[in-house]
Amino acid sequence: MIHAAIAGLGRWGRNLVEASRGHQRLTIVRAVEPDFEGAQDFCTKHQLALTDSLDEVLADDSIGAILLATPHSLHPAQVMACAAARKQVFCEKPLALTRADAAQMFDACRKAGVVLAVGHNRRFWPSMRALREVVASGELGTILHIEGHNSNENSLAVTSGWRLSAEESPGGGLTGAGLHVLDAFVSMLGPVSRVYAQLTSREAGPPPLDTALMTLDFASGVTGTLATVRATPLYWRVHVFGTKGSAEVLDEVTMVRHKSGGARERVRLPVIDVLRAELDAFVDAIEGKRPFPAPEAEVLATLSAFEAALTSMNSRMPVECDDR
């Protein structure tokens, strides 16, 4: 059994704790959270020892893994500290706000001999797994274009805190919701070579009312478009277009396939506990059974396109991606 600690008990950190309950190979026993009063009841309910010091947890020899659900800008220093302490690391996305920081984090964990798993949870959706298989199989023919959209009205409930900071969450909804779509694109089509992006704000908020748009050129020659609207109801769509057909995902378990000359086929896949599957994959990687299914090269390629999008939003010009 791997004894773990979680740093950050906001909404998502609590979701990870809930998902871990009853896990046969990983148990979260400690929590790091500066808001003692706000976290006390939750920690009591889940029997978590509460502290406000990550260093204290890193010095605890009984803790083998750290899960980070903390503000984005803290990730680089925290991951480096975990690596130095030889703790396995699960870090929520975005791993970092720059490709260079992320590359250093992967390098530190590799040298320390510990896993660095990045929480791109949409990779575990049954529908997205199926879409990746369809694209890889070649049944759509030559892939020409991809479209994606992710909106999430959870932002309407965020009226203060770091998630509204332009430093912590640059690019409007791109850092949160939109990055899931960008990661999905890269996981299927490889790195992006050029981005043209814009951020349009209707009201500064809180809550903010804005839209983020991207057009993308992939190194493979595929083109793409991506959009995210923070204030509208939850919506997900990733649609891949090829010479022999198209396939689109509409939610966690729904995929629509359309072959040239044929009727549309709607496929419903079995529901799974996505966060539990993500934690299973983290433990599998720690145990050496299989690599965590968010490879370093793809995480870095996603952040390269993300950085280019932020630059483009400011310059209002197309930007080439850093492919180092």
Secondary structure, 3 states (H helix, E strand, C coil): CEEEEEECCCHHHHHHHHHHCCCCCEEEEEEECCCHHHHHHHHHHCCCEEECCHHHHHCCCCCCEEEECCCHHHHHHHHHHHHHCCCEEEEECCCCCCHHHHHHHHHHHHHHCCCEEEECHHHHCHHHHHHHHHHHHCCCCCEEEEEEEEECHHHHHCCCCHHHCCCCCCCHHHCCHHHHHHHHHHHHHCCEEEEEEEEEEEECCCCCEEEEEEEEEECCCCEEEEEEECCCCCEEEEEEEECCEEEEECCCCEEEEEECCCCEEEEECCCCCHHHHHHHHHHHHHCCCCCCCCCHHHHHHHHHHHHHHHHHHHHCCCEECCCC
